[in-house]
Amino acid sequence: MNLNELLIQARQRLEAAQLAYGHGTTNAQDEAAWLVLWQLGLPLDSDLEALARRRVTTEEQSAVLALIQRRIDTREPAAYLTGEAWLQGVPFYVDRRAIVPRSFIAELLAEGSIDPWLDERSRDVLDLCTGNGSLAVLAAMAYPDVRVTGADISPDALAVARINVDRHGLQHRIRLVESDGLTACRGPWDLILCNPPYVSAQSMATLPPEYLAEPGLALDGNTAGSRDGMDFVRTLLRDAARCLKPAGVLVLEIGNERGHFEAAFPQLEAIWLETSAGDNQVLLLTLESLLALPISQAPAP
């Protein structure tokens, strides 16, 4: 068997299993390529056409198909099986203690889309709900002169973040803090990045097993009794103004819940930022917009 034949077999098995994707790939073809290359110890950016006729030993074939079957049987994201995820071309360690990194904020950091709201005096960046620390690492890479704090309520997630901070040699520029929201992160901050739990109750009820394999704390935004997924966000927007510098901004990811977000904060003047998924995933809030917002602390019905 050659590599191309093995890829076809892997893809067909994944397709027949009707899995859910979205943790680094969006389809069975790309997922098969990822798992096959990883199991064979080949670079994930390998030229598949150039390697198409590479011979695969019986042992290699068995190992690859066993990994494919594990993906099917467990319905876990491939990143948990390989222990690695990539964001903007940067590798990160990940396991079930933290959500698989996939934030669109990473695009904004790489493309400089947030830069117009920063200046040469910007020094203090907070990555709130840091998870495995990927956005904290990418922020430190994008802005060499800033100090970055990665904060999360989960000690388990912070242990994974520590692995990634150390892996990229950023111990001297990134500190990690256990914090429930902003309680231990008063700042003041020039920039707060946040990819929070925001999934509504309705969406949580329909999540496929791949997403339910991730820590529910990182997804479920209904912890205070609402059903719209905005509980953490309500507390964040209530507290953020006191933690920002005068020219500071909050960049907030909201995923597919823009409708719930706008219903919860109808008077909010938000700046929606363009990503590869459109302009309804990530928003930017200035201190002025936060100070002007009358935010109720009560959960939505």
C-alpha positions in Angstrom: 0.0 0.0 0.0 1.2 3.5 -0.7 0.4 6.7 1.2 -2.3 7.9 -1.2 -4.2 4.5 -0.8 -3.9 4.7 2.9 -5.3 8.3 2.9 -8.2 7.2 0.8 -9.0 4.3 3.2 -8.7 6.6 6.2 -11.0 9.2 4.7 -13.6 6.7 3.7 -13.7 5.3 7.2 -14.1 8.7 8.7 -16.8 9.6 6.2 -18.8 6.5 6.9 -18.7 7.2 10.7 -20.4 10.6 10.2 -18.2 12.4 12.7 -18.3 16.1 13.7 -15.4 18.4 12.9 -14.3 21.9 13.8 -11.3 21.3 16.0 -8.6 22.1 13.5 -10.2 20.6 10.4 -13.7 20.9 8.8 -14.0 17.7 6.8 -13.0 14.0 6.7 -10.3 14.6 4.0 -8.3 17.0 6.0 -8.8 15.0 9.2 -7.5 11.9 7.5 -4.5 13.7 6.3 -3.8 15.1 9.7 -4.0 11.8 11.5 -2.1 9.8 8.8 0.8 12.3 8.7 1.0 12.6 12.5 1.0 8.8 13.0 3.7 8.3 10.3 5.8 11.1 11.9 5.7 13.3 8.8 5.3 17.1 8.9 1.7 18.2 8.8 2.5 20.6 5.9 3.9 17.8 3.8 3.2 17.8 0.0 0.7 14.9 -0.2 1.1 14.7 -4.0 4.8 14.3 -3.7 4.4 11.6 -1.1 1.5 9.8 -2.8 3.6 6.8 -3.9 5.5 6.5 -0.6 5.3 2.9 0.5 3.6 2.2 3.8 4.6 -0.9 5.7 2.1 -3.2 7.2 3.0 -2.0 10.7 2.5 1.6 9.7 -0.8 0.8 8.1 -2.0 -1.0 11.2 -1.0 1.9 13.4 -2.7 4.5 11.3 -5.9 2.6 11.0 -5.9 1.9 14.7 -5.7 5.7 15.3 -8.5 6.3 12.8 -10.6 3.7 14.6 -9.9 5.4 17.9 -11.1 8.7 16.5 -14.3 6.9 15.4 -14.9 5.0 18.6 -14.1 7.7 21.1 -15.6 10.7 19.1 -12.8 12.8 20.7 -11.3 15.7 18.8 -8.2 14.6 16.9 -6.2 17.1 18.8 -6.8 15.1 22.0 -5.6 12.0 20.3 -2.4 13.6 19.0 -1.8 15.9 21.9 -1.2 18.8 19.6 -3.2 21.6 17.9 -2.0 24.4 15.6 -3.2 28.0 15.6 -1.9 30.4 13.0 0.9 28.0 12.2 2.1 27.8 15.8 2.0 24.3 17.6 0.4 23.9 21.0 0.1 21.0 23.4 -3.4 20.2 24.4 -5.3 17.5 26.3 -8.7 17.1 27.8 -7.9 19.5 30.7 -8.4 22.4 28.2 -10.5 23.3 25.3 -9.0 22.7 21.8 -7.7 26.1 20.6 -9.5 27.5 17.6 -10.2 31.2 18.4 -10.7 33.7 15.6 -8.9 36.2 17.8 -5.7 34.4 16.7 -6.4 35.7 13.2 -6.8 39.2 14.4 -3.5 39.1 16.3 -1.6 37.7 13.3 -3.1 40.2 10.8 -2.7 43.2 13.0 -6.4 44.0 13.1 -6.3 45.1 16.7 -3.3 47.3 16.2 -5.2 50.6 15.4 -6.5 50.6 19.0 -3.0 50.2 20.4 0.0 52.5 20.5 3.6 52.5 21.5 2.6 53.0 25.2 0.5 49.7 25.2 2.2 47.4 27.6 -0.3 45.2 29.5 -2.3 42.5 27.9 -4.7 40.1 29.5 -5.8 36.8 27.9 -8.9 36.0 30.0 -10.2 32.4 29.8 -6.8 31.5 28.5 -7.4 27.7 28.3 -4.2 26.1 27.0 -2.6 29.5 26.8 -2.5 29.8 23.0 -3.8 33.4 22.7 -1.5 34.5 25.5 1.5 33.0 23.5 0.3 34.5 20.2 -0.2 37.9 21.8 3.4 37.8 23.2 4.7 36.9 19.8 2.7 39.6 18.0 3.6 42.4 20.5 7.3 41.8 21.6 7.2 44.8 24.0 4.1 43.9 26.1 3.6 41.9 29.3 1.0 39.2 29.0 -1.1 37.6 31.7 -3.1 34.5 31.0 -6.0 33.9 33.4 -8.4 31.0 33.8 -10.7 29.7 36.6 -9.5 26.1 35.9 -6.2 25.0 37.5 -6.1 22.1 35.1 -6.3 24.4 32.1 -3.5 26.6 33.6 -1.3 23.5 33.9 -1.7 22.9 30.2 -1.1 26.7 29.6 2.2 26.4 31.6 3.4 23.6 29.2 2.8 25.9 26.2 4.3 29.0 27.7 7.4 27.0 28.6 7.5 25.3 25.2 7.7 28.6 23.5 10.2 30.1 25.9 8.0 32.9 27.1 8.2 32.4 30.8 9.7 35.8 31.3 6.9 37.6 29.5 3.8 35.6 30.3 2.5 35.0 33.8 -0.4 32.7 34.5 -3.1 33.5 37.1 -6.0 31.5 38.5 -9.0 33.9 38.4 -12.8 33.7 38.3 -13.4 36.3 35.6 -11.5 39.5 36.5 -11.5 39.0 40.3 -7.7 38.4 40.4 -6.9 40.5 37.3 -7.7 44.1 38.1 -5.1 45.5 35.8 -5.3 48.1 34.5 -5.0 46.7 31.0 -4.3 48.2 27.6 -5.9 45.1 26.0 -8.2 42.3 27.2 -8.6 39.3 25.0 -11.4 37.0 25.9 -12.8 33.8 24.3 -15.3 33.0 27.1 -17.9 30.4 27.7 -20.8 31.7 25.6 -22.8 28.7 24.3 -26.5 29.0 24.8 -28.6 26.3 26.5 -30.2 25.4 23.2 -26.8 25.1 21.5 -25.4 23.0 24.4 -28.2 20.5 24.0 -27.3 19.9 20.4 -23.5 19.7 20.6 -22.0 16.6 19.1 -19.7 14.3 21.2 -16.5 15.9 19.9 -17.5 19.1 21.6 -18.9 17.5 24.8 -15.4 15.9 25.2 -14.1 19.3 26.0 -14.4 20.9 29.5 -18.0 22.1 29.8 -16.7 25.0 31.9 -15.1 26.4 28.8 -18.3 26.2 26.7 -21.4 26.5 28.8 -22.4 30.2 29.3 -25.5 29.5 31.3 -24.0 29.0 34.8 -26.1 31.7 36.5 -29.5 30.6 35.5 -30.0 32.1 32.0 -30.4 30.2 28.8 -28.8 32.6 26.4 -25.2 31.8 27.1 -24.4 35.3 28.3 -23.9 34.8 32.0 -20.1 35.1 32.0 -20.2 38.0 29.5 -22.6 40.0 31.7 -20.2 39.8 34.6 -17.3 40.6 32.4 -18.9 43.7 30.8 -20.0 44.9 34.3 -16.4 44.7 35.6 -14.3 45.4 32.5 -14.5 49.2 32.6 -12.8 49.3 36.1 -9.9 47.2 34.7 -9.1 49.0 31.5 -6.7 51.9 31.0 -8.3 55.1 29.5 -7.4 54.0 26.0 -7.9 50.3 26.7 -10.1 47.9 24.7 -11.8 44.6 25.2 -11.8 42.1 22.3 -14.5 39.5 22.8 -15.3 36.4 20.9 -18.9 35.4 20.8 -19.0 32.6 18.1 -22.4 31.9 16.6 -24.3 33.6 19.5 -24.3 37.2 18.1 -28.1 37.2 18.3 -28.2 36.4 22.0 -25.4 38.9 22.6 -27.2 41.7 20.9 -30.5 40.8 22.6 -28.7 40.9 26.0 -26.9 44.3 25.3 -29.2 46.2 22.8 -27.6 49.6 23.7 -24.0 48.5 23.4 -21.9 50.2 20.7 -19.7 47.4 19.6 -17.2 47.3 16.7 -17.5 44.0 14.9 -14.1 42.8 13.5 -13.7 40.9 10.2 -12.4 37.3 10.4 -12.4 34.4 8.0 -15.8 33.5 9.3 -17.3 37.0 8.6 -17.9 40.0 10.9 -20.2 38.3 13.5 -17.8 36.3 15.6 -15.6 38.8 17.4 -16.3 42.3 18.6 -14.2 45.1 20.1 -15.4 47.4 23.0 -13.7 50.6 24.0 -13.7 51.9 27.6 -16.1 54.7 26.5 -18.7 52.2 25.2 -18.4 50.1 28.4 -18.9 53.2 30.6 -22.0 54.2 28.6 -23.6 50.8 28.9 -26.3 50.2 31.6 -25.7 46.6 32.4 -28.2 44.6 34.5 -26.6 41.9 36.7 -29.7 39.8 36.6 -29.7 36.8 34.2 -31.9 37.0 31.1 -35.1 35.0 31.1 
